[in-house]
Amino acid sequence: MISVFQQNQNNVQSTAFRKTVFITGGTGFIGSYIIKELVEKGYAVKALRRKSSKLPFYIPSEIFERVDWVEGDVLDVISLDNAMQQVDAVIHSAAIVSFHKKDKKKMMQVNVEGTANVVNTAIEKNVQRFVHISSVAAIGRKKISGLVNEEEKWQLNKLTTNYAISKWKAELHVWRGIAEGLNGVIINPSTVLGFGDWNTTSCRLFKSVYEEFPWYTTGINGFVDIEDVARAAVLLMESDINEQRFIVSGENWSFHKLFGTIADQFEKKRPHKKATPFLTGIATRLEAMKALLSSSPALLTRETARVSQNKIGFDNSKILQTLPQFSFTPLEESIKKTCKKYLEAVKQVQP
């Protein structure tokens, strides 16, 4: 009987693309799911891993056993040079996501300088294919409501977060690399939902609802399943598309609807305090005090508070038209699946 891995390996061999893929940020939320997608499709995977990083618990260990881990850092060009020996494609996923002032300097260094290092090394190594994992935050917007597509021009304004600036500057290095001959694409995921470490990244949304965080806003945002992001990244890597960016966003929901749907799946109390801009400011200060006492980062900061009041949706038609074999997981289905996994994880750690 032929195994799933053998079947996927045969499928990969039938494509025009060769099989060795190098990924940065492989122990991160998005990067780890991309690794899972690559391994399950039969690719040989090399992944950069900092000495201090741990392998994510939410990805099966047999997936990571198939990865050639290379110790290094995107700020260490020597480790990048060694890691990119004889690879056919690079997926650059390493980044710091933070909306806290204290992280600004390190975030700019990793997201901007790190991306420049990865791009430069990929060019030097004559890598055939390059996929950059960016964010919708890097796409310009002049408004606080409406639908955003890939054609929006970058514009700095009072709503722009430091994270957005770092990802925009990182993209400039990718576009420069493409101009210098790098064959690549950029994908811009919206807020990513999925099973991970709910103490970090957007996974904290689930923990917040589980702990019955009372506040909600009427803001609207784009949300996407983590596995959809991984599939989109690999499909674009396999394609011949060059010099393009793609918004990867499943559906546009209000935060109120999102939190309510998650709460229902957890059988928890729905958020019930409407956060006007004034009350959001108060909630932000309360969260800051709570974070200080608990030594954990606040979910609600001044930057995230501003974003949560916006009513911005994201147009996903470009990737759907470009990749007819690709479709998004409905958010209702994604949330149900994700909440079930978090509840199972909670049961495992309870005495």
N, C-alpha and C positions, 0 to 999 in steps of 0.2 A: 504494500500500500504506500502510495507516494505521500510524503508529509506536506503540510502547508508551506513550510519553508522551502522545500524542494520545488513545489509548484510555483511559488513566487520567484524563486531563483530562475526557473525556466522562462517566466514572463519577462524578467529583467533582461535576460540574455537575448530575447527576441527584439529588444529595442535597439535603436542606433546608439544609445548612450552606454558608456562603460561604467564599471560598477563601484569604484572606490570614492567614497564621499567623506570629506573632512568637515566636522561641525564644531563651531565654538559655542560656548554656553550650554554644553551638553548635559550639565547637571541642573540647569535651570528649568523652569516650568515649561516654557515652549520648547526649548532645546531637547529636553528629555522625551517629549512626545514625538518630536521629529525623528529622534533616534529610533524610537519604537516603530514608527512608520517605515523608516529605511530598512531596519533589520527584518521586519515582517515581509518586506518586498524583495528581500534577498540581496541587498547591497552589502558590500564590505564597508564598515564604518570605522573611521578614526575620529576621536573626539578629544578636544582639549579639556584638561581638568586641572584646576589649581590644587596645590598640595593640601590646602586646608578644606577643600570642598568634599562633601559627602554625597554618595549616590542617593537619589531620591527613593524613598520607600514606596511611592505610589506606582512605580514602573516595575514589572516583574523582573526578578534578578536574572532570569535566563536571557533576557534581552541584553542586559549590560554585559553578560559574560561573552557575548558575541562582538563586543566593541573593543577596538584597539585603543586603549586610553593612553594619551600622551600628556605628561605632566608639563604644565606651562601656563602662560598668561598672555592675554592679548596685548599687554603692555611690554612684554618681553619678546622682542623681534627674533632673538636667537631661537627661542622655543617654537615660534611660529615657522621659522625657516626649516627647522627639523621636522615639524609636524606635517608640513605641506609637501614633503617629498613624495613624488609619485601618486598624487591624487588627481582625480578627474573633475571633481567639483568641490566647491566650498559653500556651505550654508553658514552664514554669520549670524548667530543668534545671541551672542554674549552681550549683555547690557545690564546696567543698573536702572531699576525703576524705583524712583522715590519722589515724593512731593514734600520732603522736609529740607529746610534750609541747610541743616548741618551736613547733608549728603551732596550738596551741589558741586563742590570742588571735585570730589572723587567721581561723581557721576559724569561730569564733563570730561574728566580724564579718560575713564573707561569707555564711555560711549563715543566720544569724538576721536581722541588720540588712538584708542584701541581699534576703532574701525579703520582709521587711516593705515595702521600697521597691517591689518588683515588684508586690506585692498592692495597695498604696495607689495606685500609678499605674494599674493595671488598673481599679480602681474609678473613679478620676477620669475615665478615658477611656471608661468605659462598655463595656468589653470584654465580648463576649457569652459567651465560654467561657474557662475557666481550668483547666489541668492542671498539677498540682504533682508533680514527680518527687522522691519522698522515699526512704525506705529501710525495710526491715524492722527496722533498728536503732531506728527511732522508735516501734515498737510495743512496749508494755510486756510484761514477762515476770517472773514471780515464781519461776521455776524454771530449772534448768540442763538439764532434759531434758523431752521431750514435744513436743506439736504446738501451734503458735501460730496463731491466726486473727485476723481483723480486730477482734474484740470484746475482745481483751485490753486491760486498763487500764494506763496508764503507771505504773511504779513504779521509783523510783530505788533502786539497790542497788550493792553493791561490784563487780558484774559490768558495770555500765553504763559504756560508753566515752564519752569527750568528744565523739566524733563522733555517737554516739547522742543525747546531750543536745542537741547543736546542731541535729540534724534534728528532734527532738521540739519544740524551741522554735520552729523554723521552721514546723512544722505548726500551731502555735498561731496564728500570724499568718494562715495560710491559712484555718483554721476561723473566725477572727475576720472575715476578709474575706467568707467565705460568709455569715456571720451578718449582714453589712452589705449583702448583696444580690448578691455575686459568685456567678456560676453556675459551679461547679467540682467537681473530683474530685481525689483524691490517689491516686497509685499507689506501692506499696512493694515495689520489687524486692529479691530476695535477692542473694546474691553473683553478679555478672554475669560470664559467660564469653564470650569472643569474641576476634576478631582486632583488635589495636590496638597501641599502643606498650607493649611488654612491660616497659618500665622504670617504668611508672606504673600506678596503680590495681590492680584485681584481675587485670589482664593479667600482673602480675608472678608470679602463680602458675605460669604456663606457662614463664617464663624460669627460675624456681627449679627446676622439674622438669627442664628441658632441661640445666641446669647440675648436675644430679644432687644436689640438696639431700637429705641423707640422712635427715632426721627426718620422722616422721609421728605423728599423734595418732589416737586412737580417737573423736574428736569427730565429731558429725554436724551438717550445715548444709544450707540450701537453696541451690540453684544454678539459674541461668536463662541461656538464650542471649540475647546482646545484641540480636539481631534480633527476638526475641519481645518484649523490653521495648519496643522502638521500635513494633512493630505494636500492642501493647496500648495504648500511650500515644495513638497516632493514632486507634484505634478508639474509645477512651473520649472523646477530643476530639469525635469525630463524633456521639457519642450524646447523648441528652437527660438522662443520669443526673446527678444533683446531690447534693451533701452526702454523698458516699460515699468510702470508701477501699477499695483493692483490693490484696491481696497478689499479686505477680507473681513466681512461683517455680515452676520446672519440676519438679524432683525433689529429694528429700532423700537425700543421699549422705554416707557417712563421708569424711573427708579422706583416709583411707588408700585408699579405692576411687578417689577422684578423682585423687590423685597417681599411683596405679598405672596407671590408664587413660590418663592423659596420657603417662606414661613409656613405655608400650607403643607408643603412636602415634609417639612421637619415637624409638623404639628405644633408649631410655636405661635405665640401671639404676633399678629402682624404689626409693623410699625404704625403708630397711631398719632404721632405728633408732627403736624405739617411744619416744615422748616422754611419759614420765610427768610429772606436775606438777613433780617435783623436777628431772628431766632437762630439762624445758622451760625452767626457770629458768636452767639452765646454758647451754642452746642460745641463749636470749635474750641473755645476756651476750656469748657468742661472736659472735653476729650484730651486736651493737652495736659490738664492736671491729672486725669486718670492715667495717662501714659507715663507721666513722671513718677507717679506712685507705684505703677506696676512694672516699670522698666521695659515696656513694650511700646512700639511705635503707634501713634494715634492713627485711627482709620480716617478721621475727619481732620483735615488741615485747612489752612486758608486757601491753598491752591485747589484741593479737591472740593472744597465748599463752593468755590466759584464755578468749577466745572459742573457740579451737580445741579446748578440752577439753570444751566444752558439747555436749550431744546434743539439739539443738533442730531440729525440723522445722517446715515452714510449710505451712499448709492453703491450697491454691490453688483450692478448689472454688467460691468465690464468683465469681471472674472467669469461670470456665468455664461456670457456670450463667447468668451475666448476658450473656455474649457467646458464644452457641452457635457462631458462625462462627470463633471463635478456638480455637487449640490450641497446645500447647507442643511444641517440638522435643525429641525424646529426647536426653538428655545424651550418650549414646554417639555419636549422630550429630553433635551439636554439637561435641564434643571432636575427633572425627575430622576434621571440616571445618576447625576452627580450627588444629589442629596442622599440617595440610597447608599452610595459608597461612603459618604461622610458618616452616616449613621452607623454603618457597619464598623468603621474605624473607631468611632467613639465607644461602641460596645466592647471592642477588643481591649481598650485601655482602662475601662471601668473595672473596679474590684468586684 
